[in-house]
Amino acid sequence: GTRNLLEVCRKRVGCKFIFASSGACFGERPEGPETDLTKFLPSTSYGMTKACCELMINDYTRRNFLDGRVARLPTVIPRPERNSGFSP
């Protein structure tokens, strides 16, 4: 999936690649901020996949194949609809 998209982007001049990642790539860890130096220790297949994709994107960017960006988005919890049975 992601690697195939990276290869297509690599063949285009000036291609920008934006990837939506997750804090799951860090796994269970003590409280505190994650930085660019925080080690990946994913505890799920989902987290492992996100971590691998981030590493591939970083590598492609480092080699100047493309301009890659990773955004680690927080979990979004939608507001429940009225009368949905969920209490706020």
Steps between C-alpha positions, in 0.01 A plus 500: 500500500710789632821385334325484163374856548850614598643345182240675281576830674873441461463494121334844496712813527419713805257251651383563857384205712293553816434203731252484789668301775412428862646500849451122485848476347638577850303229680454504878742741660527735798318832492677787334545660162609306195784659306689412183740306726233285671551134408233303320381207715163410348294240682248432220512411131335834429775688683772293332356578157486874575860493630626317190324748271651794689848351464452443126379857450793636699740295288348611168515862618859468624603365160322792327261268313205712615387754758336288769315617810353296785220626725430304819136580554339462842202276550187688406187418699187644342231659709211254540173587333200585713305196615782268391515332840848635572538737794738795472 
